[in-house]
């Protein structure tokens, strides 16, 4: 057996070497040799098409603003016309406050309204989109996919000898490679392609570095708001780390274009006009976090987090985090009409969990049930509330064993605060929006920032939102972004 295993390992090396020789080619965008043997461009496009509806769903759907969507699509078309490859792109503005933008093979480009709020002019937007299209032109997704599949194939060959079933690993690579983080070198390469595309499209090539600088400031602000010293919490930050080195490299590439700063197209006024009135933060369709309160005006319910706890919202669930790693997850689900809520908890939601202390009770006029369980390292409490015969809402509460019952009353108040709201109450819930205002003579950053619809860090939020450093001042007549209700 040892001799046979050695033979198979030798064949595996030969096989992968043949893949390397067969799959090397010069990429027309980057001018470098690439190893992408396992996926053709047609296959990339197919996976991109299959992934598109999943992306839209995961990000809360398409943002309902045809004028803004058409404007962003126009910017994509302008920069795509100057890129190294001729691709017809389909552009989607996603209804999400997450700061993110990305492109998939096959011509799919996405940008969230969260990122659009941070961008300060059309050139910065073009730089972000040029960067993402650069990833596609450079076939970075295919390179990640190849690396993942190559590892799986090697594992499958070895597994055929030692008896492990790794077929699912090979087949399971699927779309994951397209959405994984890029390497440091790939980020720099996409930055370079984005800057070059800006210059060829007539935009100011220095806009790329400007947005990277704003992104770094936003990441630091979000970390401060979350009480963290290490990193922010948005997807573009996670997969596109904004480092001073990247800013310097982008500026060096812009200088190499021969275009002086400020000489290319920026189109700030047109850009600001298109985002004026855009929803900022949570959308009413996904529920709104307002301080320590979560309210869903369309589904018509609300609950409040206790003091010292923080609410964060996503398209999948609402998370409530508290001291000493105390957590609560809230979401909704459907159940068959006529099934008691306690039966739903025990036989559907918690069917794979050993539960105890199942009890039934009334919560603000609604049938409810709860049970205790052990979930991973947490002592957990499961609570189901019957909002209607076929609709339930669920709290999964968790405390670490060493915490004991210190937060039992706080978590009980969280669940107890869940209640229906009337149609009139729902109509009074207004989302935050981006508003473009003109600076008047005598106004300062501090005076304009007081109009921001936040209870804390107003000036810091205003500066980051408008790409202003700590020492920058305002000029009378210029247009700036504020957040209002």
Sine and cosine of phi, psi and omega as CSV:
sin_phi,cos_phi,sin_psi,cos_psi,sin_omega,cos_omega
0.00,0.00,-0.67,0.74,0.04,-1.00
-0.85,0.53,-0.63,0.77,-0.01,-1.00
-0.91,0.41,-0.65,0.76,0.00,-1.00
-0.90,0.43,-0.68,0.73,0.01,-1.00
-0.88,0.48,-0.65,0.76,0.02,-1.00
-0.89,0.45,-0.61,0.79,0.03,-1.00
-0.89,0.46,-0.69,0.72,0.00,-1.00
-0.91,0.42,-0.64,0.77,0.04,-1.00
-0.88,0.47,-0.62,0.78,0.02,-1.00
-0.90,0.44,-0.69,0.73,0.03,-1.00
-0.90,0.44,-0.59,0.81,0.01,-1.00
-0.90,0.44,-0.68,0.73,0.02,-1.00
-0.89,0.45,-0.68,0.73,0.03,-1.00
-0.87,0.49,-0.71,0.70,-0.03,-1.00
-0.87,0.49,-0.71,0.71,-0.01,-1.00
-0.93,0.36,-0.53,0.85,0.07,-1.00
-0.90,0.43,-0.65,0.76,0.04,-1.00
-0.90,0.43,-0.63,0.78,0.08,-1.00
-0.85,0.53,-0.68,0.73,-0.04,-1.00
-0.88,0.48,-0.71,0.71,-0.02,-1.00
-0.92,0.39,-0.62,0.78,-0.06,-1.00
-0.97,0.24,-0.46,0.89,-0.17,-0.99
-0.99,-0.17,-0.01,1.00,-0.01,-1.00
-0.99,0.17,0.74,-0.68,0.03,-1.00
-0.44,-0.90,0.35,-0.94,0.04,-1.00
-1.00,0.06,0.82,-0.57,0.06,-1.00
-0.99,0.17,0.78,-0.62,-0.07,-1.00
-0.92,0.38,-0.41,0.91,-0.01,-1.00
-0.99,0.17,-0.67,0.74,-0.09,-1.00
-0.99,-0.13,-0.38,0.93,-0.05,-1.00
0.97,0.24,0.15,0.99,-0.05,-1.00
-0.94,-0.33,0.35,-0.93,0.07,-1.00
-0.96,0.27,0.65,-0.76,0.00,-1.00
-0.76,-0.65,0.51,-0.86,0.06,-1.00
-0.92,-0.38,0.99,-0.14,-0.01,-1.00
-0.68,-0.73,0.90,0.44,-0.16,-0.99
-0.99,0.15,-0.39,0.92,-0.23,-0.97
-1.00,-0.04,-0.12,0.99,0.03,-1.00
-0.66,-0.75,0.83,-0.55,0.12,-0.99
-0.98,0.18,0.21,-0.98,0.04,-1.00
-0.91,0.42,-0.53,0.85,0.05,-1.00
-0.91,0.41,-0.63,0.77,0.04,-1.00
-0.92,0.38,-0.62,0.78,0.08,-1.00
-0.85,0.52,-0.71,0.70,-0.02,-1.00
-0.89,0.45,-0.62,0.78,0.01,-1.00
-0.89,0.45,-0.71,0.71,0.00,-1.00
-0.92,0.39,-0.58,0.81,0.07,-1.00
-0.87,0.49,-0.69,0.73,0.01,-1.00
-0.91,0.42,-0.62,0.79,0.02,-1.00
-0.94,0.35,-0.52,0.85,-0.05,-1.00
-0.99,0.17,-0.46,0.89,-0.13,-0.99
-0.78,0.63,-0.81,0.59,-0.03,-1.00
-0.90,0.44,-0.48,0.88,0.03,-1.00
-0.94,0.34,-0.62,0.79,0.05,-1.00
-0.89,0.45,-0.74,0.67,-0.02,-1.00
-0.86,0.52,-0.70,0.72,0.00,-1.00
-0.91,0.42,-0.68,0.73,-0.05,-1.00
-0.91,0.42,-0.47,0.88,-0.04,-1.00
-0.98,-0.20,0.36,0.93,0.13,-0.99
0.99,0.13,0.21,0.98,0.04,-1.00
1.00,-0.04,-0.08,-1.00,-0.01,-1.00
-1.00,0.06,0.70,-0.72,0.05,-1.00
-0.94,0.35,0.80,-0.60,-0.15,-0.99
-0.99,0.13,0.98,0.21,0.06,-1.00
-0.44,-0.90,1.00,-0.07,-0.10,-1.00
-0.89,0.46,-0.60,0.80,-0.02,-1.00
-0.91,0.42,-0.69,0.72,0.02,-1.00
-0.93,0.37,-0.68,0.74,0.03,-1.00
-0.87,0.49,-0.67,0.74,0.02,-1.00
-0.92,0.40,-0.59,0.81,0.03,-1.00
-0.90,0.43,-0.73,0.68,0.01,-1.00
-0.89,0.45,-0.64,0.77,0.04,-1.00
-0.88,0.48,-0.59,0.81,0.04,-1.00
-0.91,0.42,-0.62,0.78,0.05,-1.00
-0.91,0.41,-0.66,0.75,0.04,-1.00
-0.87,0.50,-0.71,0.71,-0.01,-1.00
-0.89,0.46,-0.61,0.79,-0.02,-1.00
-0.91,0.41,-0.71,0.70,-0.03,-1.00
-0.98,0.22,-0.51,0.86,0.03,-1.00
-0.90,0.43,-0.54,0.84,0.02,-1.00
-0.91,0.41,-0.35,0.94,-0.01,-1.00
-0.96,-0.26,0.02,1.00,0.00,-1.00
-0.99,0.16,0.09,-1.00,-0.09,-1.00
-0.98,0.19,-0.26,0.97,-0.02,-1.00
-0.83,-0.55,0.55,-0.84,0.00,-1.00
-0.99,-0.11,0.98,-0.20,-0.02,-1.00
-0.78,-0.62,0.66,-0.76,0.09,-1.00
-1.00,0.02,0.90,-0.43,-0.12,-0.99
-0.99,-0.13,0.58,-0.81,0.12,-0.99
-0.95,-0.32,0.89,-0.46,-0.13,-0.99
-0.97,-0.24,0.72,-0.69,0.00,-1.00
-0.77,-0.64,0.82,-0.58,0.16,-0.99
-1.00,-0.03,0.87,-0.50,-0.09,-1.00
-1.00,-0.03,0.64,-0.77,-0.04,-1.00
-0.99,0.12,0.94,0.35,-0.05,-1.00
-0.61,-0.79,0.63,-0.78,0.06,-1.00
-1.00,0.08,-0.07,1.00,0.10,-0.99
-0.89,0.45,0.70,-0.71,0.01,-1.00
-0.99,0.15,0.97,-0.23,-0.08,-1.00
-0.40,-0.92,0.47,-0.89,0.15,-0.99
-0.42,-0.91,0.58,-0.81,0.02,-1.00
-0.27,-0.96,0.25,-0.97,0.03,-1.00
-0.72,-0.69,0.55,-0.84,0.05,-1.00
-0.90,-0.43,0.50,-0.87,0.10,-1.00
-0.83,0.56,0.52,-0.85,-0.05,-1.00
0.99,-0.14,0.00,1.00,0.10,-1.00
1.00,-0.06,0.50,0.87,0.01,-1.00
-0.96,-0.27,0.86,-0.51,-0.01,-1.00
-0.85,-0.53,0.70,-0.71,-0.04,-1.00
-0.78,-0.63,0.61,-0.79,0.14,-0.99
-0.58,-0.82,0.69,-0.72,0.00,-1.00
-1.00,0.00,0.39,-0.92,0.08,-1.00
-0.92,0.39,-0.40,0.92,0.09,-1.00
-0.88,0.47,-0.65,0.76,0.05,-1.00
-0.95,0.30,-0.62,0.78,0.00,-1.00
-0.87,0.49,-0.54,0.84,0.02,-1.00
-0.93,0.37,-0.52,0.85,-0.03,-1.00
-0.99,0.17,-0.49,0.87,0.01,-1.00
-0.93,0.38,0.56,-0.83,-0.08,-1.00
-0.93,-0.37,-0.18,0.98,0.08,-1.00
-0.28,-0.96,0.10,-0.99,-0.08,-1.00
-0.91,0.41,-0.56,0.83,-0.01,-1.00
-0.91,0.42,-0.64,0.77,0.05,-1.00
-0.89,0.45,-0.68,0.73,0.06,-1.00
-0.87,0.49,-0.69,0.72,0.02,-1.00
-0.88,0.47,-0.59,0.81,0.03,-1.00
-0.91,0.42,-0.69,0.73,0.04,-1.00
-0.88,0.48,-0.75,0.66,-0.04,-1.00
-0.92,0.38,-0.60,0.80,0.06,-1.00
-0.90,0.44,-0.60,0.80,0.07,-1.00
-0.88,0.47,-0.72,0.69,-0.04,-1.00
-0.93,0.37,-0.67,0.74,0.07,-1.00
-0.90,0.44,-0.53,0.85,0.07,-1.00
-0.87,0.49,-0.63,0.78,0.06,-1.00
-0.86,0.51,-0.65,0.76,-0.02,-1.00
-0.94,0.33,-0.72,0.69,0.00,-1.00
-0.86,0.51,-0.60,0.80,-0.01,-1.00
-0.99,0.15,-0.06,1.00,0.02,-1.00
0.86,0.52,0.63,0.78,0.03,-1.00
-0.90,0.43,-0.58,0.81,0.03,-1.00
-0.89,0.46,-0.68,0.73,0.00,-1.00
-0.91,0.42,-0.58,0.81,0.03,-1.00
-0.91,0.42,-0.67,0.75,0.05,-1.00
-0.91,0.42,-0.65,0.76,0.00,-1.00
-0.89,0.46,-0.68,0.74,0.00,-1.00
-0.89,0.45,-0.69,0.72,0.01,-1.00
-0.88,0.48,-0.69,0.73,-0.01,-1.00
-0.91,0.41,-0.70,0.71,-0.04,-1.00
-0.95,0.32,-0.58,0.81,0.03,-1.00
-0.88,0.48,-0.68,0.74,0.05,-1.00
-0.88,0.48,-0.67,0.74,-0.01,-1.00
-0.91,0.40,-0.63,0.77,-0.01,-1.00
-0.91,0.42,-0.67,0.74,0.04,-1.00
-0.88,0.48,-0.66,0.75,0.04,-1.00
-0.90,0.44,-0.60,0.80,0.00,-1.00
-0.92,0.39,-0.63,0.78,0.01,-1.00
-0.91,0.42,-0.73,0.68,0.03,-1.00
-0.90,0.43,-0.63,0.77,-0.01,-1.00
-0.90,0.44,-0.51,0.86,0.03,-1.00
-0.89,0.45,-0.43,0.90,0.01,-1.00
-1.00,0.08,-0.72,0.69,-0.12,-0.99
-1.00,-0.02,-0.10,0.99,0.13,-0.99
1.00,-0.07,0.22,0.97,0.02,-1.00
-1.00,0.07,0.61,-0.80,0.04,-1.00
-1.00,-0.04,0.98,-0.21,0.00,-1.00
-0.87,-0.49,0.28,0.96,0.03,-1.00
-0.85,0.53,-0.63,0.77,-0.02,-1.00
-0.90,0.43,-0.49,0.87,0.03,-1.00
-0.91,0.40,-0.65,0.76,0.01,-1.00
-0.92,0.39,-0.74,0.68,-0.04,-1.00
-0.95,0.31,-0.38,0.92,-0.09,-1.00
-1.00,0.09,-0.06,1.00,0.01,-1.00
-0.88,0.47,-0.76,0.65,0.15,-0.99
0.67,0.75,-0.83,-0.57,-0.10,-0.99
-1.00,0.04,-0.07,1.00,-0.10,-0.99
-0.89,0.46,-0.60,0.80,-0.05,-1.00
-0.89,0.46,-0.44,0.90,-0.04,-1.00
-0.96,0.27,-0.43,0.90,-0.12,-0.99
-0.93,-0.37,0.11,0.99,0.02,-1.00
-0.97,0.24,0.23,-0.97,-0.01,-1.00
-0.94,0.35,0.53,-0.85,0.05,-1.00
-0.99,0.10,0.36,-0.93,0.05,-1.00
-0.97,0.23,0.23,-0.97,0.02,-1.00
-0.86,0.51,-0.71,0.70,-0.01,-1.00
-0.90,0.44,-0.62,0.78,0.02,-1.00
-0.91,0.41,-0.60,0.80,0.05,-1.00
-0.89,0.45,-0.72,0.69,0.02,-1.00
-0.89,0.46,-0.64,0.77,0.00,-1.00
-0.91,0.42,-0.67,0.74,0.04,-1.00
-0.92,0.39,-0.60,0.80,0.09,-1.00
-0.85,0.52,-0.72,0.69,-0.03,-1.00
-0.89,0.45,-0.69,0.72,0.02,-1.00
-0.91,0.42,-0.61,0.79,0.03,-1.00
-0.89,0.45,-0.69,0.73,0.02,-1.00
-0.90,0.44,-0.68,0.73,0.01,-1.00
-0.90,0.44,-0.63,0.78,0.03,-1.00
-0.91,0.41,-0.63,0.78,0.07,-1.00
-0.85,0.53,-0.75,0.66,-0.03,-1.00
-0.89,0.45,-0.69,0.72,-0.01,-1.00
-0.92,0.38,-0.45,0.89,-0.03,-1.00
-1.00,0.06,-0.06,1.00,0.01,-1.00
1.00,-0.01,0.09,1.00,0.03,-1.00
-1.00,0.07,0.29,-0.96,0.11,-0.99
-0.94,0.35,0.91,-0.41,-0.06,-1.00
-0.92,0.38,-0.26,0.97,0.02,-1.00
-0.98,0.22,-0.12,0.99,0.00,-1.00
-0.90,0.44,-0.50,0.86,0.01,-1.00
-0.87,0.50,-0.74,0.68,0.00,-1.00
-0.92,0.39,-0.58,0.81,0.01,-1.00
-0.87,0.49,-0.69,0.72,-0.01,-1.00
-0.94,0.34,-0.63,0.78,0.05,-1.00
-0.85,0.52,-0.61,0.80,0.04,-1.00
-0.92,0.40,-0.69,0.73,0.04,-1.00
-0.90,0.44,-0.62,0.78,-0.01,-1.00
-0.90,0.44,-0.63,0.78,0.04,-1.00
-0.90,0.44,-0.67,0.74,0.02,-1.00
-0.91,0.42,-0.64,0.77,0.02,-1.00
-0.91,0.42,-0.66,0.75,0.01,-1.00
-0.88,0.48,-0.69,0.72,0.00,-1.00
-0.92,0.39,-0.62,0.78,0.03,-1.00
-0.90,0.43,-0.70,0.71,0.00,-1.00
-0.90,0.44,-0.60,0.80,0.06,-1.00
-0.90,0.43,-0.64,0.77,0.02,-1.00
-0.92,0.39,-0.67,0.74,0.02,-1.00
-0.90,0.45,-0.55,0.84,-0.01,-1.00
-1.00,0.09,-0.02,1.00,0.00,-1.00
0.96,0.28,0.41,0.91,-0.04,-1.00
-0.93,-0.38,0.47,-0.88,0.06,-1.00
-0.97,-0.26,0.07,1.00,-0.13,-0.99
-0.68,-0.73,1.00,0.03,0.18,-0.98
1.00,0.09,0.36,-0.93,0.00,-1.00
-0.99,-0.10,-0.33,-0.94,-0.11,-0.99
-0.70,-0.71,0.59,0.80,0.00,-1.00
-0.83,-0.56,0.42,-0.91,-0.19,-0.98
-0.91,0.41,-0.66,0.75,-0.03,-1.00
-0.89,0.45,-0.58,0.82,0.04,-1.00
-0.90,0.43,-0.65,0.76,-0.07,-1.00
-0.92,0.40,-0.66,0.75,-0.09,-1.00
-0.99,-0.11,-0.19,0.98,0.00,-1.00
-0.75,-0.66,0.94,0.33,-0.11,-0.99
-0.85,0.53,0.84,-0.54,-0.04,-1.00
-1.00,0.05,0.98,-0.22,-0.03,-1.00
-0.94,-0.34,0.46,-0.89,0.10,-1.00
-0.82,0.57,-0.55,0.84,0.02,-1.00
-0.89,0.45,-0.64,0.77,0.01,-1.00
-0.92,0.39,-0.63,0.78,0.05,-1.00
-0.88,0.47,-0.73,0.68,0.00,-1.00
-0.89,0.46,-0.66,0.75,0.00,-1.00
-0.91,0.43,-0.64,0.77,0.02,-1.00
-0.91,0.41,-0.63,0.78,0.03,-1.00
-0.93,0.37,-0.62,0.79,0.04,-1.00
-0.90,0.44,-0.66,0.75,0.04,-1.00
-0.91,0.42,-0.60,0.80,0.03,-1.00
-0.92,0.40,-0.65,0.76,0.03,-1.00
-0.90,0.44,-0.58,0.82,0.00,-1.00
-0.91,0.41,-0.33,0.95,0.01,-1.00
-0.94,0.33,-0.32,0.95,-0.03,-1.00
0.99,0.11,0.01,1.00,0.02,-1.00
-1.00,-0.08,0.82,-0.57,-0.03,-1.00
-0.94,0.33,0.52,-0.86,0.03,-1.00
-0.82,0.57,0.72,-0.70,0.03,-1.00
1.00,0.10,-0.06,1.00,-0.02,-1.00
-1.00,0.04,-0.43,0.90,0.01,-1.00
-0.99,0.12,0.09,-1.00,-0.01,-1.00
-0.92,0.39,0.75,-0.66,0.11,-0.99
-0.89,-0.46,-0.66,0.75,0.09,-1.00
0.81,0.59,0.77,0.64,-0.05,-1.00
-0.92,0.39,-0.73,0.68,-0.09,-1.00
-0.88,0.47,-0.69,0.73,0.01,-1.00
-0.90,0.44,-0.66,0.75,0.00,-1.00
-0.89,0.46,-0.75,0.66,-0.03,-1.00
-0.88,0.48,-0.59,0.81,0.02,-1.00
-0.89,0.45,-0.58,0.81,-0.04,-1.00
-0.97,0.26,-0.48,0.88,0.02,-1.00
-1.00,-0.07,-0.06,1.00,0.03,-1.00
-0.87,0.50,0.82,-0.57,-0.02,-1.00
1.00,0.01,-0.07,1.00,0.00,-1.00
-0.91,0.40,0.63,-0.77,0.05,-1.00
-0.88,0.48,0.67,-0.74,0.02,-1.00
-0.86,-0.50,0.74,-0.68,-0.02,-1.00
0.99,0.16,-0.59,-0.81,-0.07,-1.00
-0.93,0.37,0.58,-0.82,0.07,-1.00
-0.99,-0.10,0.58,-0.81,0.06,-1.00
-0.83,0.56,-0.49,0.87,-0.01,-1.00
-0.94,0.33,-0.29,0.96,-0.02,-1.00
-0.90,-0.43,0.05,1.00,-0.05,-1.00
1.00,0.02,0.45,-0.89,-0.13,-0.99
-0.81,-0.59,0.73,-0.68,0.13,-0.99
-1.00,-0.03,0.84,-0.55,0.02,-1.00
-0.78,-0.62,1.00,-0.04,-0.08,-1.00
0.93,0.38,-0.86,-0.51,0.01,-1.00
-0.99,-0.13,0.26,0.96,-0.05,-1.00
-0.88,-0.47,0.67,-0.74,0.14,-0.99
-0.92,-0.40,0.78,-0.62,-0.01,-1.00
-0.71,-0.70,0.68,-0.73,0.04,-1.00
-0.89,-0.45,0.99,-0.15,-0.09,-1.00
-0.92,0.38,-0.45,0.89,-0.01,-1.00
-0.99,0.15,-0.63,0.77,0.04,-1.00
-1.00,0.03,-0.20,0.98,0.16,-0.99
0.89,0.46,0.89,0.45,0.17,-0.98
-0.47,-0.88,0.23,-0.97,0.00,-1.00
-0.44,-0.90,0.41,-0.91,0.19,-0.98
-0.45,-0.89,0.27,-0.96,-0.07,-1.00
-0.79,-0.61,0.60,-0.80,0.06,-1.00
-1.00,0.03,0.58,-0.82,0.03,-1.00
-0.94,0.35,0.25,-0.97,0.01,-1.00
-0.86,0.51,0.68,-0.74,-0.02,-1.00
1.00,0.01,-0.05,1.00,0.03,-1.00
-0.95,-0.32,0.43,-0.90,-0.06,-1.00
-0.81,-0.59,0.70,-0.72,0.00,-1.00
-0.98,-0.22,0.71,-0.71,0.15,-0.99
-0.73,-0.68,0.62,-0.79,-0.13,-0.99
-0.91,-0.41,0.52,-0.85,0.13,-0.99
-0.54,-0.84,0.08,-1.00,0.00,-1.00
-0.95,0.33,-0.34,0.94,-0.05,-1.00
-1.00,-0.09,-0.58,0.81,-0.11,-0.99
-0.26,-0.97,0.23,-0.97,0.14,-0.99
-0.96,-0.29,0.78,-0.62,0.02,-1.00
-0.95,-0.31,0.68,-0.73,0.07,-1.00
-0.85,-0.52,0.85,-0.52,-0.04,-1.00
-0.88,-0.47,0.60,-0.80,-0.04,-1.00
-0.69,-0.72,-0.18,-0.98,-0.03,-1.00
-0.89,0.45,0.44,-0.90,0.10,-1.00
0.80,0.60,0.66,0.75,0.08,-1.00
0.88,0.47,0.41,0.91,0.11,-0.99
-0.94,0.33,0.71,-0.71,-0.09,-1.00
-0.69,-0.72,0.36,-0.93,0.16,-0.99
-0.54,-0.84,0.70,-0.71,0.06,-1.00
-0.89,-0.45,0.75,-0.66,-0.01,-1.00
-0.86,-0.51,0.71,-0.70,0.10,-0.99
-0.41,-0.91,-0.01,-1.00,0.00,-1.00
-0.83,-0.55,0.32,-0.95,0.01,-1.00
-0.39,-0.92,0.17,-0.99,0.07,-1.00
-0.96,-0.29,0.42,-0.91,0.10,-0.99
-0.61,-0.79,0.40,-0.91,0.04,-1.00
-0.90,0.43,0.65,-0.76,0.07,-1.00
-0.88,0.48,0.65,-0.76,0.02,-1.00
1.00,-0.04,-0.25,0.97,0.05,-1.00
-0.99,0.14,0.86,-0.51,0.02,-1.00
-0.86,0.51,0.54,-0.84,-0.09,-1.00
-0.90,0.44,-0.56,0.83,0.04,-1.00
-0.92,0.40,-0.61,0.79,0.05,-1.00
-0.92,0.40,-0.62,0.78,0.05,-1.00
-0.88,0.48,-0.70,0.71,-0.01,-1.00
-0.87,0.49,-0.78,0.63,-0.11,-0.99
-0.95,0.31,-0.62,0.78,-0.18,-0.98
-0.97,-0.23,-0.23,0.97,0.01,-1.00
-0.89,-0.45,-0.93,0.37,-0.08,-1.00
-0.89,0.46,-0.73,0.68,-0.09,-1.00
-0.96,-0.29,0.49,0.87,-0.09,-1.00
-0.90,0.44,-0.42,0.91,0.00,-1.00
-0.97,-0.24,0.24,0.97,-0.04,-1.00
-0.84,-0.54,0.66,-0.75,0.08,-1.00
-0.98,0.18,0.88,-0.47,-0.05,-1.00
-0.91,-0.42,0.29,-0.96,0.06,-1.00
-0.54,-0.84,0.22,-0.98,0.05,-1.00
0.83,0.55,0.69,0.73,0.06,-1.00
-0.92,0.38,0.80,-0.60,0.02,-1.00
-0.63,-0.78,0.42,-0.91,0.00,-1.00
-0.93,-0.38,0.57,-0.82,0.02,-1.00
-0.35,-0.94,0.12,-0.99,0.07,-1.00
-0.97,-0.25,0.68,-0.73,0.04,-1.00
-0.79,-0.61,0.95,-0.31,0.00,-1.00
0.75,0.66,0.71,0.71,0.07,-1.00
1.00,0.06,0.00,1.00,-0.03,-1.00
-0.93,-0.36,0.57,-0.82,0.11,-0.99
-0.92,0.40,0.66,-0.75,-0.01,-1.00
-0.55,-0.83,0.31,-0.95,0.04,-1.00
-0.53,-0.84,0.46,-0.89,0.02,-1.00
-0.61,-0.79,0.34,-0.94,0.05,-1.00
-0.42,-0.91,0.34,-0.94,0.04,-1.00
-0.96,-0.27,0.50,-0.87,0.00,-1.00
-0.36,-0.93,0.17,-0.99,0.14,-0.99
-0.93,-0.36,0.88,-0.48,-0.03,-1.00
-0.85,-0.53,0.92,-0.39,-0.09,-1.00
0.80,0.61,-0.85,-0.52,-0.03,-1.00
-1.00,-0.09,0.14,0.99,-0.12,-0.99
-0.96,-0.28,0.56,-0.83,0.31,-0.95
-0.99,0.13,0.88,-0.48,-0.17,-0.99
-0.90,-0.43,0.48,-0.88,0.16,-0.99
-0.81,-0.59,0.78,-0.62,0.00,-1.00
-0.96,-0.26,0.78,-0.63,-0.01,-1.00
-0.78,-0.62,0.78,-0.63,0.05,-1.00
-0.86,-0.51,0.73,-0.69,-0.01,-1.00
-0.87,-0.50,0.79,-0.61,-0.01,-1.00
-1.00,0.04,0.98,-0.18,-0.02,-1.00
-0.98,0.20,-0.59,0.81,0.06,-1.00
-0.50,-0.87,0.12,-0.99,-0.02,-1.00
-0.83,0.56,-0.47,0.88,-0.05,-1.00
-0.87,-0.49,0.08,1.00,-0.06,-1.00
-0.80,-0.60,0.79,-0.62,0.06,-1.00
-0.81,-0.58,0.43,-0.90,0.14,-0.99
-0.86,-0.51,0.55,-0.83,-0.21,-0.98
-0.74,-0.67,0.70,-0.72,0.17,-0.99
-0.92,-0.40,0.78,-0.63,0.17,-0.98
-0.93,-0.38,0.94,-0.33,-0.09,-1.00
-0.97,-0.24,0.66,-0.75,-0.04,-1.00
-0.63,-0.78,0.71,-0.70,0.12,-0.99
-0.74,-0.68,0.53,-0.85,0.04,-1.00
-0.96,0.28,0.55,-0.83,-0.06,-1.00
-0.81,0.58,-0.63,0.78,-0.06,-1.00
-0.94,0.34,-0.25,0.97,0.01,-1.00
-0.97,0.23,-0.45,0.89,-0.03,-1.00
0.93,0.37,-0.66,-0.75,-0.05,-1.00
-0.97,-0.22,0.37,0.93,-0.09,-1.00
-0.87,0.50,-0.50,0.87,-0.08,-1.00
-0.92,-0.39,0.27,0.96,0.00,-1.00
-0.88,0.48,-0.71,0.70,-0.01,-1.00
-0.91,0.42,-0.62,0.78,0.01,-1.00
-0.90,0.44,-0.71,0.70,0.00,-1.00
-0.93,0.36,-0.55,0.84,0.07,-1.00
-0.91,0.42,-0.62,0.78,0.03,-1.00
-0.93,0.36,-0.54,0.84,0.06,-1.00
-0.87,0.49,-0.78,0.62,0.01,-1.00
-0.90,0.43,-0.68,0.73,-0.04,-1.00
-0.91,0.42,-0.34,0.94,-0.01,-1.00
-0.99,0.17,-0.19,0.98,-0.01,-1.00
-0.91,0.41,0.80,-0.60,-0.01,-1.00
-0.41,-0.91,0.38,-0.93,0.10,-1.00
-0.95,0.30,0.46,-0.89,0.14,-0.99
-0.86,-0.51,0.45,-0.89,-0.05,-1.00
-0.98,0.19,0.21,-0.98,0.05,-1.00
-0.88,0.47,-0.62,0.78,0.01,-1.00
-0.91,0.41,-0.68,0.74,0.04,-1.00
-0.89,0.45,-0.65,0.76,0.01,-1.00
-0.89,0.45,-0.60,0.80,-0.04,-1.00
-0.92,0.38,-0.34,0.94,-0.02,-1.00
-1.00,0.04,-0.10,0.99,0.02,-1.00
-0.99,0.14,0.89,-0.46,-0.04,-1.00
-0.88,-0.48,0.72,-0.69,0.05,-1.00
-0.97,0.24,0.33,-0.94,0.17,-0.99
-0.96,0.29,0.49,-0.87,0.01,-1.00
-0.67,-0.75,0.43,-0.90,0.13,-0.99
-0.98,0.21,0.77,-0.64,0.07,-1.00
-0.80,-0.60,0.75,-0.66,0.01,-1.00
-0.99,-0.11,0.83,-0.56,-0.02,-1.00
-0.80,-0.60,0.39,-0.92,0.03,-1.00
-0.99,-0.17,0.74,-0.67,-0.01,-1.00
-0.95,0.31,0.79,-0.61,0.02,-1.00
-1.00,-0.04,0.34,-0.94,0.00,-1.00
-0.86,0.52,0.74,-0.67,0.02,-1.00
1.00,-0.02,-0.21,0.98,0.00,-1.00
-0.97,0.23,0.55,-0.83,0.00,-1.00
-0.86,-0.50,0.13,-0.99,0.08,-1.00
-0.84,0.54,-0.70,0.72,-0.03,-1.00
-0.89,0.45,-0.67,0.75,-0.05,-1.00
-0.95,0.32,-0.61,0.79,0.04,-1.00
-0.95,0.32,-0.62,0.78,-0.03,-1.00
-0.90,0.44,-0.40,0.92,0.03,-1.00
-0.90,0.44,-0.26,0.96,0.02,-1.00
-1.00,0.06,-0.07,1.00,0.01,-1.00
-0.93,0.36,0.72,-0.70,-0.08,-1.00
-0.99,0.13,0.86,0.51,0.05,-1.00
-0.66,-0.75,0.40,-0.92,-0.01,-1.00
-1.00,-0.06,-0.17,0.99,-0.03,-1.00
-0.53,-0.85,0.36,-0.93,0.08,-1.00
0.80,0.60,0.61,0.79,-0.06,-1.00
-0.89,0.46,-0.74,0.67,-0.04,-1.00
-0.92,0.40,-0.66,0.75,0.02,-1.00
-0.89,0.46,-0.68,0.74,0.03,-1.00
-0.89,0.46,-0.68,0.73,-0.02,-1.00
-0.89,0.46,-0.70,0.72,-0.03,-1.00
-0.90,0.44,-0.72,0.70,0.00,-1.00
-0.90,0.44,-0.68,0.74,-0.02,-1.00
-0.86,0.51,-0.54,0.84,-0.07,-1.00
-0.96,-0.30,0.19,0.98,0.05,-1.00
0.91,0.42,0.56,0.83,-0.03,-1.00
-0.98,-0.19,0.78,-0.62,0.11,-0.99
-0.96,0.27,0.15,-0.99,-0.10,-0.99
-0.86,0.50,-0.51,0.86,-0.08,-1.00
-1.00,-0.10,-0.14,0.99,-0.07,-1.00
-0.96,0.28,0.58,-0.81,0.02,-1.00
-0.90,-0.43,0.09,-1.00,0.00,-1.00
-0.98,-0.18,0.47,-0.88,0.06,-1.00
-0.93,-0.36,0.67,-0.74,0.04,-1.00
-0.86,0.51,0.72,-0.69,0.03,-1.00
0.99,-0.12,-0.31,0.95,0.01,-1.00
-0.97,0.22,0.42,-0.91,-0.01,-1.00
-0.98,-0.18,0.68,-0.73,-0.02,-1.00
-0.71,-0.71,0.26,-0.97,0.02,-1.00
-0.99,-0.12,0.71,-0.71,0.24,-0.97
-0.78,-0.63,0.23,-0.97,0.02,-1.00
-0.91,-0.41,0.82,-0.57,-0.03,-1.00
-0.77,-0.64,0.08,-1.00,0.15,-0.99
-0.93,-0.37,0.00,0.00,0.00,0.00
